[in-house]
């Protein structure tokens, strides 16, 4: 009875548009052109080597940030003496690794209506898992989009991986992947899952997910927010409007 009273009192808690623009979110780091003096401070301070400075001319240097590797610590933004780098609030950075006919054949035709996921934590700090868990609460409620999580890989369409692939989890990851029926997709959630992140050179890390399994979708972040994850999942289901 108390639950019914609460629903009447507070109304609907589920957000209507979970992928709306969010000015408080962290997002892609962009670099201004014709400002960098090639001091290299941003490269030196980056813990994951996600920054490169390309020399175009003696007077022009272009800074590029690999957003799949980036952990969005803002160290590069804070240390740059000329404020070349700026962090935006655009969290919609999820990228499909397939393109064109391959993408339509493997993914869009099969998973557009529903998507069942099996989540495997291969050695994360649990931050990405916390954000994934938030997707099933009443605020985000991803089940309304036809997205559900299965405890069994045999019932799953997609494999969601968080954290760097550790030596002790390599076998479990392989078994889970091969237990899934075709067609199947692999989703890397977080920078650590795709590229190892700050743990890449650790003694217990086997390697990067991209070298072990064919990754179909990368959702960057450390950790990616629930909004960023939902955007990526809807993108792979071809449910993103052209205006988004």
Buried (B, 14 or more C-beta within 10 A) or exposed (E): EEEEEEEEEEEEEEBEEBBEEBEEBBBBBBBBEEBBEBBEBBBEBBEBEBBEBEEEEEEEBBBEBBBBBBBBBEBBBEBBEEEBBEBEEBBBBBBBBBEEEEBEEBBEEBBEEEBBBBBBBBBBBEBBBEBBEBBBEEEBBBEEBBBBBBEEBEEBBBBBBBBBBBEEBBEBBEEBBEBBEEBBBBBBBBBBBBBBBBBBEBEEBBBBBBEBBEBBBBBBBBBBBBBBBBBBBBBBBBBBEEEE
